[in-house]
């Protein structure tokens, strides 16, 4: 799992349009955006899926969600609204097996999402 494209972005081995990074989290713009704002928020820690989370990961996931709200404000989409999504495994739409939170907004979003 540590050789996923997201792990390589987190390690600085692959360039990305990074909007935030610290010792635990990296956030970058999706290369195939589904809306005007589409940012991926990933932990540096190699966690494959939501199913692999433990209670010890709760603070990290909380920070990821808090960062999503902060980035929504920075991107100017907080007031109008936005969506956050974790996909889990193939039937859930996950294609990269490195935990990642999608921050999507900047246009009206439909429900159900697909």
N, C-alpha and C positions, 0 to 999 in steps of 0.2 A: 504494500500500500504506500510505502514511503517514496515510491518512484512515480506517483501520479503527477499529472500536469500541475495540479494545485500544490502539491508538495514542492515541486520544482519552482513554482512561482514564489511560494513562501520562503524558499531557500535563496531566492535571487538568481536562480539558474536560468529562468525563462523570464523575459521582460513582460511587464503588464502595466496597465494604466492604474497604478496604485493610488487610492484616495486616502488610505489610512494604514498605518502599521505600528505595532508595538511588539513587546517581547512575546505576546501570546496570540495575537490576532493580526491578520492581513485582510484588507478590503480592497477590491479592485473592480473595474468596470468589465462587465461581461463582453466578450468579443462577438457574441451573437445576441444583442439585446432584444428583448421582447417588448420594450417600452422605452420612451425617451431616457428614463433613469432605470438602469438595471445593474446593480452592484452585487457582487458576491462577497460574502464575509466568511472567512475560513479561520479555523484555529491552526496554529503552527503545528500543534500536536497531531500526529497522524491517526485520526479516528475515522473509520471507514463509513459508518452509517449511524443513524439515530439509535439503532438497535444495539450498538456497541458502547453507548454511553453508560456510565456508572454514576452513582451518587456523587462521587468526587468531581465529576465534570460539571455539576450544576452551576458553580460560580462562573465557569468559562462560558457556558451557554447563556447564562444571564448577561454576561458582558457583551456577548455577540448581539443579543436582542437590544440591549441598551444602545450599543453602537449603531444599530440599524435606525433607531429613533433619532439619534444625533445626526446621522448622515442624511436622513430624510429632511431634517431641518436645514442642514447646510445646502442641500440640493433644491430647496424651495418647494418640496412636495408634501411637507408634513400637514399643513392646514387643509389642502384639498383631499389628501388621503393617499395611501399606498398599501402595498401588500408585502408581507414577509412569508417566505415559504421554505420549508425543509422538505426535500423529496427523499424517500427512503426505498432503496432497492429498485429493481427494474420496473415492476408494475406501478410503483410510485413515481416513476419518471427520472430516477437517479441514473446518471450516465458516468459520472466521475465518482469513484468510491473514496472520497475524502469529504468528510462532513462539510456542508456549505449551506449558508443561509442566503436566499435570494431577497434582495430589496428591489421592488419593482414599482414604478409609478411614473407620473408625468403625463398620464392620459387616463380616461375612464377605463376601468378594468371590469370585465364581464364575470358573471357567476352562473353556472359552475365554470371553473377554469379550464376544463378539458379533460 
